[in-house]
Amino acid sequence: MDAVAQARPATAAPRAGVPPEAPLAMPVQDLGRRPERAVASAPLGVPLALRRAFVFGGAAELTAMAAFEMHKVLDVGGLTEIEYAILVLFVVLFAWIGLAFTNALGGAVSLLSGRPPLGIDPGAPLPALSIRTAVLMPCYNEDPDRVLAGLEATWRSLEATGRGDLFDVFILSDSTDPDIWVAEEAAFLALRERTGGRFHYRHRAQNTDRKAGNVAEWVTRFGAAYEAMLILDADSVMSGDCMVRMAAALERNPSVGLIQTLPVIVGGRTLFARLQQFAGRLYGPLIAAGLAWWHGPQSNYWGHNAIIRTRAFAGAAGLPHLKGRKPFGGHILSHDFVEAALLVRAGWGVHMVPELAGSYEEGPPSLTDLAVRDRRWCQGNLQHAAVLPARGLSWASRVHLLTGIGSYVSAPLWLIMLLAGLLSALQARFVPPNYFPSGSALFPVWPAQDPVRAAWVFGGTMAVLLLPKVIAFALILRDRAVRQGFGGAGRAFLGMTGEIFLSGLMAPVTMVSQSFAVVGVLMGRDGGWHPQQRDDGSIGWRAALRQFLPHTLLGIAFAAATAAISLPLMAWMSPVILGLVAAVPLAVWTSKPRGRSWFLATPEGQTPPPVLRHAMDLRAAGAAAEMPIEAAARLAADADLLAFHRGALPARGRRLAGDVRPERLIARAKIEDAATRDEALRLLSPREKAAALADDRALSGLLALGDQERGAPPARGKSGLGGPN
């Protein structure tokens, strides 16, 4: 039986805010069974095999050379157990940066050859288009005015291409904050009135399986009506030109299941955000081009700013729940890597097209926000260990999953290697040599290293680490417009130097934060799901001290230990020590909003494209418009909004048989007992208030309380709770 069911005609009238349903089956995939291939994909070919051999073979050769030299550094008078551990950790971690180096070399070859895949030519006239595409924007407790400003700018840009009638926009809300939920509805109605566009809004009462479940629910309800779905994030902005070219490429290549763009980080207001923005804009194209160069049609998916063939996604990417308890079990948090792997497993092509301009996102504004995001991503990526053994995955997909795991496991490995190096130095300083080692030996065994060779190994490691940045800088010099967007070659070089210095200071802080995250996951702590901070990431001294005090204490311990051994060792460890000791002021200083400056300038920051400029104008207008309004007061004051809200509720807010959720029943009781609406709102928890807004009987009672005089008990039944509902 075909996994993808045919569309069934809608049998019920559409609810407010959504079109008629067009269901599409999305079966849960069995990771223990190799599925039948949905499409007969072409062989990968010799050129792609040679590229992969270059990237991985080159990384292996570099690692072997580094391992040989590091062994010579440590093998002076024999290797101790600690030195063996240092050698093993060094080899593993050098392989990580060696792979990044050869990937960058491949990216340079790709950018110099200038051959975008899938027949996409960004400079050609806009192609013809006939497929219908749904633009999906999942959101979770975000500022509605801010989110929809970016969406409106995206829609206006799409309309300007003349292809807007082929796109429908769905705002898929998983918001649990009741005030934000109703604010979303109000913002949606205002947006639809302003644009007259093809906009739809759906709110889920239960955000099962988070973002992956949000998208999957849309697929099973509406997916059959659209050949493609273009996934945005709450901070995404895309140009209409980019969207049309993506949809046309998908239409032109029937074996392609997903096309991923390279989102450029924009909108940074803090020093931390601008640092990430500069690094992403300068180095990102090189890194992404390298990935696309050796990935071929088995690339990865980053969860947003990508277009997906709906039928392919429904038939191949239904995510199972992993066995066991959280944090490793349950639904898959980092769903995007796994969805890409399942699409490739079914034979669909997954392509990355970094050359396609017009795709934008925002980054976290502070070290604190980065740590919160990393905690969630860490848990999701470590879950991939349970997906690795899945039957039928391609070799490239397994590498993607391993890369996701390694991006977080490498942090504690770096920390362990630093601690092992410190222990080795302490042993050499304070522990006497073993004059009578076990076995046959002519000389005593004591820890010793070759300092001259160690300096060469350090220099070579730093070269492998930093040369990709130098290559990326050299590549922007070829394009005058891009070079001027960075402020010219001189300012771009100063920006790169400053970025290397500041990132070097923050790297130990991130290393420790990620190490804590890994340990927390391994100890069974679930990271939860928190909305992301945008714009202003300002951190107070007290909050920064609370979060980064462990980092500071670790830095002080490193400083004391190295000073006790030798001042040269302390100087050698100074970048790590300085970054950790300064973690608190560094977090506070880099989180403050700052005005425009030539330092860390980017092309999009200097001269924003029209779609970004429009989004910024709309967000600025929304920020100055009004203060947040409480949900019940907003509904009571706006009859149109109230009518839309009631119409959008499942079953019009009536309790269905079997629905005995405690928060719904408790909310009814608390509203019935309250004398005024203010009293009811004080009694209700956020979950109970959300349940009340989703229940027609409780909502009627809550709104009716507004007619009562403060302190006067309502007549029985006047609150609207006396009916049989």
C-alpha positions as CSV (number, residue, x, y, z in Angstrom):
1,M,0.0,0.0,0.0
2,D,1.3,3.5,-0.9
3,A,2.3,5.3,2.3
4,V,0.9,8.5,1.0
5,A,-2.9,8.5,1.0
6,Q,-4.9,10.2,-1.7
7,A,-6.6,13.5,-0.7
8,R,-10.1,13.0,0.7
9,P,-12.7,15.8,0.1
10,A,-13.5,17.9,3.2
11,T,-16.7,16.7,4.8
12,A,-17.2,19.6,7.2
13,A,-17.4,23.3,6.8
14,P,-14.0,25.0,7.4
15,R,-13.4,26.6,10.8
16,A,-12.7,30.3,11.0
17,G,-9.2,31.1,9.8
18,V,-8.5,28.0,7.8
19,P,-9.4,26.7,4.4
20,P,-11.4,23.5,3.7
21,E,-9.4,20.5,4.9
22,A,-7.5,18.3,2.4
23,P,-6.2,15.4,4.5
24,L,-2.9,13.6,3.6
25,A,-1.8,10.5,5.4
26,M,1.6,10.8,7.2
27,P,2.4,7.3,8.6
28,V,5.0,7.0,11.4
29,Q,8.2,5.6,10.0
30,D,9.7,2.3,11.3
31,L,13.4,2.9,12.0
32,G,14.0,-0.8,12.2
33,R,12.7,-1.6,8.7
34,R,14.2,-0.5,5.4
35,P,11.3,1.1,3.4
36,E,10.6,0.9,-0.2
37,R,12.1,3.8,-2.2
38,A,9.5,6.3,-3.2
39,V,11.5,7.5,-6.2
40,A,14.3,5.9,-8.3
41,S,17.1,8.4,-7.7
42,A,20.0,8.6,-10.1
43,P,23.4,7.2,-9.0
44,L,25.6,9.6,-7.1
45,G,28.4,9.4,-9.6
46,V,32.1,9.5,-9.6
47,P,32.6,13.3,-9.1
48,L,30.7,13.3,-5.9
49,A,32.6,10.2,-4.7
50,L,35.9,12.0,-5.4
51,R,34.7,15.1,-3.5
52,R,33.9,13.0,-0.5
53,A,37.2,11.2,-0.7
54,F,39.0,14.6,-0.8
55,V,37.1,15.9,2.3
56,F,37.3,12.8,4.5
57,G,40.5,11.5,3.1
58,G,42.2,14.9,3.5
59,A,40.9,15.2,7.0
60,A,42.1,11.7,7.9
61,E,45.6,12.5,6.5
62,L,45.8,15.8,8.4
63,T,44.7,14.0,11.6
64,A,47.3,11.2,11.1
65,M,50.1,13.8,10.7
66,A,48.9,15.7,13.7
67,A,48.7,12.5,15.8
68,F,52.2,11.5,14.8
69,E,53.6,14.9,15.9
70,M,51.6,14.9,19.1
71,H,52.9,11.5,19.9
72,K,56.4,12.8,19.5
73,V,55.6,15.7,21.8
74,L,54.4,13.4,24.6
75,D,56.7,10.5,24.1
76,V,59.8,11.8,25.9
77,G,60.8,9.1,28.4
78,G,57.6,7.1,27.8
79,L,53.9,7.9,27.9
80,T,52.0,7.9,31.1
81,E,48.3,7.0,31.4
82,I,47.3,10.6,31.4
83,E,49.4,11.3,28.3
84,Y,47.8,8.4,26.5
85,A,44.4,10.0,27.4
86,I,45.6,13.4,26.1
87,L,46.8,11.8,22.8
88,V,43.5,10.1,22.2
89,L,41.5,13.2,23.0
90,F,43.7,15.3,20.8
91,V,43.3,12.9,17.8
92,V,39.5,12.9,18.1
93,L,39.3,16.7,18.4
94,F,41.8,17.4,15.7
95,A,39.8,15.2,13.3
96,W,36.9,17.5,14.0
97,I,38.7,20.7,13.0
98,G,40.5,18.8,10.2
99,L,37.1,18.0,8.7
100,A,36.0,21.6,8.9
101,F,39.3,22.6,7.2
102,T,38.9,20.3,4.2
103,N,35.2,21.2,4.0
104,A,36.3,24.9,3.6
105,L,38.7,23.9,0.9
106,G,35.8,22.2,-0.9
107,G,33.7,25.3,-0.4
108,A,36.4,27.5,-2.0
109,V,36.5,25.2,-5.0
110,S,32.7,25.3,-5.3
111,L,32.5,29.1,-5.0
112,L,35.2,29.6,-7.6
113,S,33.6,27.2,-10.0
114,G,30.2,29.0,-9.6
115,R,27.8,26.2,-10.6
116,P,24.6,26.3,-8.5
117,P,22.8,22.9,-8.4
118,L,19.3,22.1,-9.7
119,G,19.5,24.6,-12.6
120,I,19.1,27.5,-10.3
121,D,20.5,30.7,-11.7
122,P,20.0,33.6,-9.3
123,G,20.8,36.1,-12.0
124,A,18.4,34.8,-14.6
125,P,14.8,36.2,-15.1
126,L,12.3,34.9,-12.7
127,P,11.1,31.4,-13.9
128,A,7.6,30.3,-14.6
129,L,5.7,28.6,-11.9
130,S,2.6,26.5,-11.6
131,I,2.7,24.4,-8.4
132,R,0.8,25.5,-5.3
133,T,2.9,26.2,-2.2
134,A,1.9,26.7,1.4
135,V,4.1,29.0,3.4
136,L,4.1,27.7,7.0
137,M,5.2,29.8,10.0
138,P,5.1,27.8,13.3
139,C,5.3,30.1,16.3
140,Y,5.4,29.6,20.0
141,N,4.9,32.4,22.5
142,E,6.5,35.0,20.3
143,D,5.6,38.7,20.1
144,P,2.8,38.5,17.4
145,D,3.3,42.0,16.0
146,R,7.0,41.3,15.6
147,V,6.5,37.9,14.0
148,L,3.8,39.0,11.6
149,A,5.7,42.1,10.6
150,G,8.4,39.8,9.1
151,L,5.7,37.7,7.5
152,E,3.9,40.7,6.0
153,A,7.2,41.9,4.5
154,T,7.8,38.5,3.0
155,W,4.3,38.4,1.6
156,R,4.6,41.9,0.0
157,S,7.8,40.8,-1.6
158,L,6.2,37.7,-2.9
159,E,3.2,39.7,-4.3
160,A,5.7,41.9,-6.2
161,T,6.8,38.9,-8.2
162,G,3.3,38.4,-9.7
163,R,3.2,34.8,-8.4
164,G,1.4,35.5,-5.1
165,D,-1.8,33.7,-6.1
166,L,0.2,30.4,-6.1
167,F,1.0,30.7,-2.4
168,D,-1.1,30.4,0.7
169,V,0.3,31.5,4.2
170,F,-0.5,29.5,7.3
171,I,0.4,30.8,10.8
172,L,0.6,27.7,12.9
173,S,0.4,28.7,16.6
174,D,1.5,26.5,19.4
175,S,1.5,29.3,21.9
176,T,0.5,28.4,25.4
177,D,0.5,31.9,26.9
178,P,-3.2,32.9,26.7
179,D,-2.5,36.6,26.2
180,I,-0.1,35.9,23.3
181,W,-2.6,33.5,21.8
182,V,-5.4,36.2,21.6
183,A,-2.9,38.8,20.5
184,E,-1.9,36.5,17.7
185,E,-5.5,36.3,16.6
186,A,-5.9,40.1,16.7
187,A,-2.6,40.6,14.7
188,F,-3.7,38.0,12.2
189,L,-7.1,39.7,11.6
190,A,-5.3,43.1,11.2
191,L,-2.8,41.5,8.8
192,R,-5.5,39.9,6.7
193,E,-7.4,43.2,6.5
194,R,-4.3,45.2,5.5
195,T,-3.1,42.8,2.8
196,G,-6.2,41.0,1.5
197,G,-3.7,38.2,1.2
198,R,-4.2,34.5,1.3
199,F,-3.6,34.1,5.1
200,H,-4.8,31.4,7.5
201,Y,-4.4,31.0,11.2
202,R,-4.6,27.8,13.3
203,H,-4.0,27.4,17.0
204,R,-3.3,24.0,18.7
205,A,-4.7,23.6,22.1
206,Q,-2.2,20.8,22.8
207,N,1.3,21.3,21.3
208,T,2.0,17.6,20.9
209,D,5.6,16.9,19.7
210,R,6.4,20.6,19.5
211,K,7.4,22.1,16.2
212,A,7.6,18.7,14.4
213,G,4.1,17.9,15.6
214,N,2.9,21.3,14.6
215,V,4.0,20.9,11.0
216,A,2.8,17.2,10.9
217,E,-0.6,18.2,12.1
218,W,-0.9,20.7,9.2
219,V,0.2,18.0,6.7
220,T,-2.5,15.6,7.9
221,R,-5.2,18.2,7.7
222,F,-4.3,20.4,4.7
223,G,-1.3,18.8,2.9
224,A,-3.1,17.2,0.0
225,A,-4.0,20.7,-1.4
226,Y,-0.4,21.8,-1.9
227,E,2.5,20.3,-3.8
228,A,5.0,22.1,-1.7
229,M,5.4,23.7,1.7
230,L,7.9,26.4,2.5
231,I,8.9,26.4,6.2
232,L,9.7,29.6,8.0
233,D,10.7,30.2,11.5
234,A,9.3,32.9,13.7
235,D,12.3,35.2,12.9
236,S,12.5,34.3,9.2
237,V,12.2,36.8,6.4
238,M,12.5,35.8,2.8
239,S,12.4,37.6,-0.5
240,G,9.7,36.7,-3.1
241,D,12.4,36.2,-5.6
242,C,14.0,33.5,-3.5
243,M,10.7,31.8,-2.7
244,V,9.7,31.6,-6.4
245,R,13.1,30.3,-7.5
246,M,12.9,27.6,-4.8
247,A,9.4,26.5,-5.8
248,A,10.4,26.5,-9.5
249,A,13.4,24.4,-8.8
250,L,11.3,21.9,-6.9
251,E,8.8,21.8,-9.8
252,R,11.5,21.3,-12.3
253,N,13.2,18.4,-10.5
254,P,10.6,15.8,-9.6
255,S,13.0,13.6,-7.7
256,V,13.9,16.4,-5.3
257,G,12.2,16.4,-1.9
258,L,13.7,19.3,-0.1
259,I,15.8,22.4,-1.0
260,Q,17.6,24.2,1.9
261,T,18.8,27.8,1.6
262,L,21.5,29.5,3.6
263,P,19.7,31.9,6.0
264,V,21.8,35.0,6.5
265,I,21.8,36.3,10.1
266,V,20.5,39.8,10.3
267,G,19.0,42.3,12.8
268,G,21.7,42.1,15.4
269,R,21.5,44.9,17.9
270,T,23.8,43.7,20.7
271,L,27.5,43.2,20.3
272,F,27.1,39.4,20.7
273,A,24.4,39.3,18.0
274,R,26.4,41.4,15.6
275,L,29.5,39.2,16.2
276,Q,27.5,36.2,15.2
277,Q,26.0,38.2,12.3
278,F,29.4,39.2,11.0
279,A,30.8,35.6,11.4
280,G,27.9,34.0,9.7
281,R,27.9,36.5,6.8
282,L,31.7,36.2,6.3
283,Y,32.4,32.5,6.9
284,G,28.9,31.1,6.3
285,P,28.9,31.0,2.5
286,L,32.2,29.2,2.4
287,I,31.1,26.6,5.0
288,A,27.7,26.0,3.3
289,A,29.2,25.8,-0.1
290,G,31.6,23.1,1.1
291,L,28.7,21.2,2.6
292,A,26.7,21.4,-0.6
293,W,29.8,20.4,-2.6
294,W,30.2,17.0,-1.0
295,H,26.6,16.4,0.2
296,G,25.2,16.4,-3.3
297,P,21.6,15.2,-3.2
298,Q,22.0,13.8,0.3
299,S,22.2,17.1,2.2
300,N,20.8,18.2,5.5
301,Y,17.8,20.3,6.7
302,W,18.0,23.1,9.2
303,G,14.3,23.2,10.1
304,H,13.4,26.5,8.3
305,N,13.9,28.7,5.3
306,A,13.5,25.6,3.1
307,I,11.0,24.2,0.7
308,I,9.7,20.6,0.9
309,R,7.7,18.5,-1.4
310,T,4.6,17.8,0.7
311,R,3.9,14.3,-0.7
312,A,7.5,13.3,-0.1
313,F,7.5,14.6,3.5
314,A,4.2,13.0,4.3
315,G,5.2,9.6,2.9
316,A,8.8,9.5,4.3
317,A,9.2,11.7,7.3
318,G,6.6,10.8,9.9
319,L,8.7,10.8,13.1
320,P,8.4,8.0,15.6
321,H,8.7,8.4,19.4
322,L,12.0,7.1,20.7
323,K,11.9,4.3,23.3
324,G,12.7,5.2,26.9
325,R,12.1,8.2,29.1
326,K,13.1,11.8,28.6
327,P,15.6,13.3,27.8
328,F,16.6,10.5,25.4
329,G,13.2,9.0,24.8
330,G,10.0,10.6,23.6
331,H,9.5,12.8,20.6
332,I,12.6,13.9,18.6
333,L,13.5,17.4,19.5
334,S,16.1,18.1,16.7
335,H,13.7,16.8,14.1
336,D,15.1,18.5,11.0
337,F,18.3,16.3,10.7
338,V,16.1,13.2,11.1
339,E,13.5,14.3,8.6
340,A,16.2,15.0,6.0
341,A,17.7,11.5,6.6
342,L,14.3,9.8,6.2
343,L,13.7,11.7,3.0
344,V,17.0,10.5,1.6
345,R,16.3,7.0,2.8
346,A,13.1,7.0,0.7
347,G,15.1,8.1,-2.4
348,W,14.2,11.8,-2.4
349,G,17.0,14.3,-3.1
350,V,17.8,16.8,-0.4
351,H,19.8,19.8,-1.7
352,M,21.5,22.8,-0.1
353,V,21.6,25.9,-2.3
354,P,23.7,28.5,-0.5
355,E,24.1,30.6,-3.6
356,L,20.4,31.6,-3.5
357,A,20.1,35.0,-1.9
358,G,17.1,36.4,-0.1
359,S,16.9,34.1,2.9
360,Y,17.3,35.7,6.4
361,E,17.0,34.8,10.1
362,E,18.1,36.2,13.5
363,G,20.5,34.9,16.0
364,P,20.4,34.9,19.8
365,P,21.3,38.3,21.3
366,S,23.4,37.2,24.3
367,L,25.6,34.4,25.7
368,T,22.7,33.6,28.1
369,D,20.2,33.1,25.2
370,L,22.8,31.0,23.3
371,A,23.2,28.8,26.4
372,V,19.4,28.3,26.6
373,R,19.1,27.4,22.9
374,D,22.1,25.2,23.1
375,R,20.6,23.3,26.0
376,R,17.6,22.4,23.9
377,W,19.6,21.6,20.8
378,C,22.0,19.5,22.8
379,Q,19.3,17.3,24.1
380,G,17.8,16.9,20.6
381,N,21.2,16.2,19.0
382,L,22.1,13.6,21.6
383,Q,18.8,11.8,20.8
384,H,20.2,11.2,17.4
385,A,22.3,8.4,18.9
386,A,19.1,6.3,18.9
387,V,18.4,7.2,15.2
388,L,21.9,6.2,14.0
389,P,21.2,2.4,13.8
390,A,18.0,3.0,11.7
391,R,17.8,0.7,8.7
392,G,18.4,2.1,5.2
393,L,20.0,5.5,6.1
394,S,22.6,6.7,3.7
395,W,26.2,7.0,4.7
396,A,26.0,10.8,4.4
397,S,22.9,11.0,6.6
398,R,24.7,9.0,9.3
399,V,27.5,11.5,9.1
400,H,25.0,14.4,9.5
401,L,23.6,12.8,12.6
402,L,27.1,12.1,14.0
403,T,28.1,15.7,13.2
404,G,25.1,16.9,15.3
405,I,26.1,14.8,18.2
406,G,29.8,15.8,17.9
407,S,29.0,19.5,17.9
408,Y,28.0,19.1,21.5
409,V,30.1,16.1,22.7
410,S,33.3,17.9,21.5
411,A,32.8,20.6,24.2
412,P,33.3,18.2,27.2
413,L,36.0,16.5,25.3
414,W,37.9,19.8,25.0
415,L,37.4,20.4,28.7
416,I,38.6,16.9,29.7
417,M,41.7,17.3,27.5
418,L,42.5,20.7,29.2
419,L,42.0,19.1,32.6
420,A,44.1,16.1,31.6
421,G,46.9,18.4,30.4
422,L,46.8,20.3,33.7
423,L,47.0,17.0,35.6
424,S,49.9,15.9,33.5
425,A,51.7,19.2,34.3
426,L,50.9,18.8,38.0
427,Q,52.2,15.3,37.9
428,A,55.5,16.4,36.3
429,R,55.8,19.2,38.9
430,F,54.9,17.5,42.1
431,V,55.0,13.7,41.6
432,P,58.4,12.0,41.7
433,P,59.3,9.8,38.8
434,N,58.8,6.0,38.9
435,Y,62.3,4.6,39.2
436,F,61.0,1.0,39.2
437,P,58.3,0.7,36.5
438,S,56.6,-2.6,36.0
439,G,58.1,-4.8,33.2
440,S,61.5,-4.4,31.7
441,A,62.8,-0.8,31.5
442,L,66.3,0.7,31.5
443,F,65.1,4.2,32.7
444,P,62.6,5.6,35.1
445,V,59.2,6.8,33.7
446,W,58.1,10.4,34.3
447,P,55.9,12.7,32.4
448,A,57.8,15.0,30.1
449,Q,57.1,16.8,26.8
450,D,59.1,18.3,23.9
451,P,58.3,22.0,24.2
452,V,59.7,23.0,20.8
453,R,57.7,20.3,19.0
454,A,54.6,21.2,21.1
455,A,54.9,24.8,19.9
456,W,54.9,23.6,16.3
457,V,51.9,21.3,16.9
458,F,50.0,24.3,18.5
459,G,50.9,26.5,15.5
460,G,49.7,23.9,13.1
461,T,46.5,23.3,15.0
462,M,45.8,27.1,15.0
463,A,46.5,27.2,11.3
464,V,44.0,24.5,10.5
465,L,41.5,26.2,12.8
466,L,41.9,29.8,11.4
467,L,42.8,29.3,7.7
468,P,39.1,28.7,6.7
469,K,38.4,32.2,8.0
470,V,41.3,33.7,6.0
471,I,40.1,31.9,2.9
472,A,36.6,33.3,3.4
473,F,38.0,36.8,3.8
474,A,40.1,36.3,0.6
475,L,37.0,35.2,-1.3
476,I,35.0,38.4,-0.5
477,L,37.8,40.5,-2.0
478,R,36.8,39.2,-5.4
479,D,33.3,40.9,-5.3
480,R,33.4,44.6,-5.0
481,A,29.8,45.0,-3.9
482,V,30.2,42.4,-1.1
483,R,33.5,43.9,-0.1
484,Q,32.0,47.3,0.2
485,G,29.1,45.9,2.2
486,F,31.7,44.9,4.8
487,G,33.0,48.4,4.8
488,G,35.9,47.7,2.5
489,A,38.8,45.3,2.7
490,G,40.5,47.1,5.6
491,R,37.4,47.2,7.8
492,A,36.5,43.7,6.9
493,F,40.0,42.6,8.0
494,L,39.7,44.5,11.3
495,G,36.3,43.0,11.8
496,M,37.7,39.5,11.2
497,T,40.5,40.1,13.7
498,G,38.1,41.4,16.3
499,E,35.8,38.5,15.7
500,I,38.6,36.0,16.2
501,F,39.7,37.7,19.4
502,L,36.2,38.1,20.9
503,S,35.1,34.6,19.8
504,G,38.3,33.2,21.3
505,L,37.4,34.8,24.7
506,M,33.9,33.5,24.6
507,A,34.8,30.0,23.3
508,P,35.8,28.7,26.8
509,V,32.5,30.0,28.2
510,T,30.6,28.2,25.5
511,M,32.7,25.1,26.0
512,V,31.8,25.0,29.7
513,S,28.1,25.8,29.1
514,Q,27.8,23.0,26.5
515,S,29.6,20.6,28.8
516,F,27.1,21.4,31.5
517,A,24.3,20.8,29.0
518,V,25.7,17.4,28.0
519,V,26.1,16.4,31.6
520,G,22.6,17.5,32.3
521,V,21.2,15.5,29.5
522,L,23.2,12.4,30.5
523,M,21.8,12.8,34.1
524,G,18.3,12.7,32.8
525,R,17.3,16.3,33.0
526,D,14.8,17.5,30.3
527,G,15.5,20.9,28.9
528,G,11.9,21.8,28.3
529,W,10.7,24.2,25.6
530,H,11.3,27.9,26.0
531,P,10.5,30.8,23.6
532,Q,13.5,32.5,22.2
533,Q,14.6,36.0,23.1
534,R,14.8,38.4,20.1
535,D,16.2,42.0,19.8
536,D,17.2,43.0,23.3
537,G,19.3,40.4,25.2
538,S,20.4,42.7,28.0
539,I,21.6,40.8,31.1
540,G,21.9,42.3,34.5
541,W,25.0,41.7,36.7
542,R,23.0,39.5,39.1
543,A,21.6,37.3,36.4
544,A,25.0,37.0,34.7
545,L,26.6,36.1,38.0
546,R,24.0,33.5,38.8
547,Q,24.5,31.8,35.4
548,F,28.3,32.2,34.9
549,L,29.6,31.9,38.4
550,P,30.7,28.3,37.8
551,H,32.6,29.3,34.7
552,T,34.3,32.1,36.8
553,L,35.3,29.7,39.6
554,L,36.7,27.2,37.1
555,G,38.7,29.9,35.5
556,I,40.1,30.9,38.9
557,A,41.0,27.3,39.6
558,F,42.8,27.0,36.3
559,A,44.7,30.2,37.1
560,A,45.7,29.0,40.6
561,A,46.8,25.6,39.4
562,T,48.9,26.9,36.4
563,A,50.5,29.6,38.6
564,A,51.5,26.9,41.1
565,I,53.2,24.9,38.3
566,S,54.9,27.6,36.2
567,L,54.3,31.0,34.8
568,P,55.0,29.9,31.2
569,L,52.1,27.3,31.6
570,M,49.9,30.0,32.9
571,A,50.7,32.2,29.9
572,W,50.0,29.2,27.7
573,M,46.6,28.7,29.3
574,S,45.8,32.4,29.5
575,P,43.2,32.5,26.6
576,V,41.1,29.9,28.5
577,I,41.7,31.4,31.9
578,L,40.9,35.0,30.8
579,G,37.7,33.9,29.0
580,L,36.4,32.0,32.0
581,V,37.4,34.5,34.6
582,A,35.8,37.3,32.6
583,A,32.6,35.3,31.8
584,V,30.3,37.6,33.8
585,P,31.5,41.0,32.5
586,L,31.8,39.5,29.0
587,A,28.2,38.3,29.1
588,V,26.9,41.7,30.4
589,W,29.0,43.8,28.0
590,T,28.2,41.9,24.9
591,S,24.4,41.8,25.6
592,K,23.8,45.5,25.6
593,P,22.0,47.0,22.6
594,R,24.3,49.2,20.5
595,G,23.8,51.6,17.6
596,R,25.1,51.1,14.1
597,S,28.9,51.1,13.7
598,W,31.5,50.4,11.0
599,F,32.9,47.6,13.3
600,L,31.5,44.2,12.3
601,A,29.5,45.7,9.5
602,T,27.8,43.4,7.0
603,P,26.2,44.0,3.6
604,E,22.7,43.5,4.8
605,G,23.3,45.8,7.8
606,Q,24.8,48.5,5.7
607,T,22.3,48.4,2.9
608,P,19.3,46.3,3.9
609,P,17.5,44.6,0.9
610,P,13.9,45.9,0.4
611,V,12.2,43.0,2.2
612,L,14.4,43.5,5.3
613,R,13.9,47.2,5.3
614,H,10.1,46.7,5.1
615,A,10.2,44.2,7.9
616,M,12.2,46.6,10.1
617,D,9.8,49.4,9.4
618,L,6.8,47.3,10.3
619,R,8.4,46.0,13.5
620,A,9.3,49.5,14.5
621,A,5.7,50.7,14.0
622,G,4.4,47.7,15.9
623,A,6.7,48.2,18.8
624,A,5.5,51.8,19.2
625,A,1.8,51.0,18.6
626,E,0.4,49.9,22.0
627,M,1.2,48.1,25.3
628,P,0.2,44.4,25.7
629,I,-3.5,43.9,26.4
630,E,-4.9,41.1,28.6
631,A,-6.7,38.5,26.6
632,A,-10.1,38.5,28.2
633,A,-10.2,42.4,28.1
634,R,-9.2,42.3,24.5
635,L,-12.0,39.8,23.6
636,A,-14.6,41.7,25.6
637,A,-13.8,45.0,23.8
638,D,-13.7,43.6,20.2
639,A,-16.8,41.8,18.9
640,D,-15.1,40.8,15.6
641,L,-12.1,39.3,17.4
642,L,-14.4,37.4,19.8
643,A,-16.4,36.0,16.9
644,F,-13.2,34.9,15.2
645,H,-11.9,33.4,18.4
646,R,-15.0,31.4,19.0
647,G,-15.2,30.2,15.4
648,A,-11.6,29.1,15.4
649,L,-12.0,26.9,18.5
650,P,-12.3,23.1,17.9
651,A,-15.9,22.1,18.1
652,R,-16.7,25.8,18.7
653,G,-15.3,25.4,22.2
654,R,-17.8,22.7,23.3
655,R,-16.5,19.9,25.5
656,L,-16.3,16.7,23.6
657,A,-17.1,13.4,25.2
658,G,-14.1,12.0,27.1
659,D,-12.4,15.4,27.5
660,V,-11.7,15.6,31.2
661,R,-8.6,17.7,31.3
662,P,-8.3,19.0,34.9
663,E,-7.3,22.5,33.9
664,R,-10.5,22.9,31.9
665,L,-12.8,21.7,34.7
666,I,-10.9,23.7,37.3
667,A,-11.1,26.8,35.2
668,R,-14.9,26.5,35.0
669,A,-15.2,26.1,38.7
670,K,-12.9,29.1,39.5
671,I,-14.8,31.3,37.1
672,E,-18.1,30.2,38.6
673,D,-16.9,31.1,42.1
674,A,-15.4,34.5,41.2
675,A,-17.3,37.7,41.8
676,T,-15.5,39.8,39.2
677,R,-13.4,39.2,36.1
678,D,-10.3,40.6,37.9
679,E,-10.9,38.1,40.7
680,A,-11.3,35.2,38.2
681,L,-8.1,36.2,36.4
682,R,-6.2,36.2,39.7
683,L,-7.4,32.8,40.6
684,L,-6.6,31.2,37.2
685,S,-3.2,29.8,36.5
686,P,-1.8,30.4,33.0
687,R,-2.7,26.9,31.9
688,E,-6.2,27.2,33.4
689,K,-6.7,30.6,31.7
690,A,-5.7,29.1,28.3
691,A,-8.2,26.3,29.0
692,A,-10.9,28.8,29.8
693,L,-10.3,30.7,26.6
694,A,-10.6,27.4,24.7
695,D,-13.9,26.4,26.4
696,D,-17.0,28.2,25.2
697,R,-18.8,27.8,28.5
698,A,-15.9,29.1,30.6
699,L,-15.2,31.9,28.2
700,S,-18.8,33.0,28.3
701,G,-18.7,33.1,32.1
702,L,-15.5,35.0,32.2
703,L,-16.7,37.7,29.8
704,A,-20.0,37.9,31.6
705,L,-18.2,38.8,34.8
706,G,-17.2,42.0,33.2
707,D,-20.9,43.2,33.6
708,Q,-20.8,42.7,37.4
709,E,-20.1,45.5,39.8
710,R,-16.8,44.9,41.6
711,G,-17.3,42.8,44.7
712,A,-21.0,42.0,43.9
713,P,-21.6,38.2,43.5
714,P,-23.2,37.3,40.2
715,A,-26.6,35.8,40.1
716,R,-26.5,32.0,39.6
717,G,-26.3,31.2,35.9
718,K,-25.6,34.8,34.9
719,S,-21.9,34.0,34.3
720,G,-23.0,31.6,31.6
721,L,-21.8,28.5,33.5
722,G,-25.2,27.1,34.3
723,G,-25.9,25.5,31.0
724,P,-25.5,21.8,30.1
725,N,-22.3,22.2,28.2
